[in-house]
């Protein structure tokens, strides 16, 4: 159970880095900010849309961050045919750690014979 909790905590930390790249947000403070919302799913002409309305007092701060994450992940998903899974992960991790990488995109590590 502890491993599962640690895994969820780590995934949440990566997600909040995408929403708030300039600072580390602890789960105790970021979960209410990012999860205190009501969602409504609508379908029209074969297209499904989910509308999320936040009830948190600091919702205006997150209003631009969450759609930006959604559009970034949609871009990665739409490029699925051209990218391998490792390439997709490199893009996602580059976005998560953009503050540390100073905007660089992570590249695949090069294999050096005799080192592994």
C-alpha positions, 0 to 999 in steps of 0.5 A: 500500500505504501508503494501505491501511495508513493507512486500516486504522490510522485505522479501528482507532483509531476502533474503539479509541476506542469501546472505550476512550473516555477514552484514545488507544490505540496500535495496538501495545498495543491490538491484542493486547488486543482481538484476542487471542481465540478465537471460536466460532460456533454456530447454533441455531433459525436464530440464529447466535451468535459467542462470543469468549473473550479470552486476554489478561491484561487481558481483564477490563478489556475484558469489558464494553467489547466487548459494549457496542460490539456492542450499540451497533452493533446498535442503529444497524443496527436503526434502519437503516430510519429513518436515512440513511447520513449519520445513522448515521455521525453516531451512530457518530462521536458515540459514537467522540468522546463524550469530546471532545463531552462526550456531545453528538450530532453534527448534520448541517452546515447548508448556507449559501448562498454559502459553497461 
